[in-house]
Amino acid sequence: MFHRLLHSSALRASLILVSLCGLVACNPRSSPDPEVVRQNQSWDWNHWPRSKNLPLTDGLAQVEARRSHRFQAPTDGKLVLAITTPKAVLEEGVIWATMSAEALELEEQVLRQRRTALELRHQLKQEIELPQRLLELETQAAKLQRELDVLQAIQSSLDDAGLIAELLPEYASLTPEDEIARLTQSLALIAAQQALLEKTGTGETDIEHQLAEGELRQAELELQVRRQQQELRMPFAGTLFCNLDLTQNGRLHLVKGGQLIGVAEDRSELYASVKMQDSQWLELPPETVFFRIQTGSGAVVDARFARVTVAEEMQRATLFYRFRFPPETANHLESYVNSFVNGQLYQQIPDVAHLVPKRELLERYPEVFASGDWKKGVAQLWPDATTVGVGAIHVAIRPPAE
């Protein structure tokens, strides 16, 4: 009996041992790679720089002024300049050039004559024609009222139709009742005409005059708009760059309609406009992304995210990030305006981390990072480490000890 129990216990122990061997010792993937263990032990985090700025990718940006405005000739004609140099710093609202206004002056003279004629016509109607018409109606109403009074008096005192016809022969064919009704209606119509004319005299219902006034006012506004277009005025305070040759033609120039004659720019702030086409950078919070350039003197300048703009390229909408340079650098970067500069997109990551080159990780742990999943690979090698960000060249890793 004892031998059978011993044999049964030994058998169960053997089965458990075999199972453990199958789950642990005999499974090569669960056992750490000795080479990986050795490399992890020799890994020195301090060998890689610590930073909160993670390089994302190289980029090309166009440096732009805060605002710009293109001036084009509104029509063919003569342009008279009010400036003497091709580059001028001007205040908002300053007229720096004017198209020759000979045609506009003639049109303005015609409109003034139309305005005078309209006012005289209205005055004639109000002071002469209207009073004259009211007087005619008043006279007509008085005549009809006398006839009505006579007819009513005769009717009330006489019952002889022949006598009525003798006294008022024009009413001989009508009965007194019909004639009284007709005269009463005529007087009511005259009273309505008088009321309408008196109201017209105040300008409330003079439709003809109102239509003429509206047409003239519209013509005057259109002329005012064209005159404003003839006057080239600074839309904001800034620098004007004239596109005409002042050395040969002086202040008078013949221009074609639509011709570019100048550009105004407000360079109080400068921006870097970067085309954004990579989805992995667009997924990042825009406010954490910035653009860094290095000037010819070696100075490093960071432009912070300002806003998103959309431009049409090849009939397709293209997304741009606009980054603002620090105001104090505007004077130093003025020579870069309207040109393209090379730089780098960066992300300001939430924590300080070591910037480890992807190439270094691939060379040391090719099997771990072969899939390109950097966060998964870091978690596999250093379970307590944190992948703070991933750029095109670097992986930002915060070691467990930090």
Summary of the structure (lengths in Angstrom):
residues: 402
radius of gyration: 47.6
end to end distance: 62.5
largest distance: 166.2
contacts: 1053
relative contact order: 0.17
helix: 47%
strand: 30%
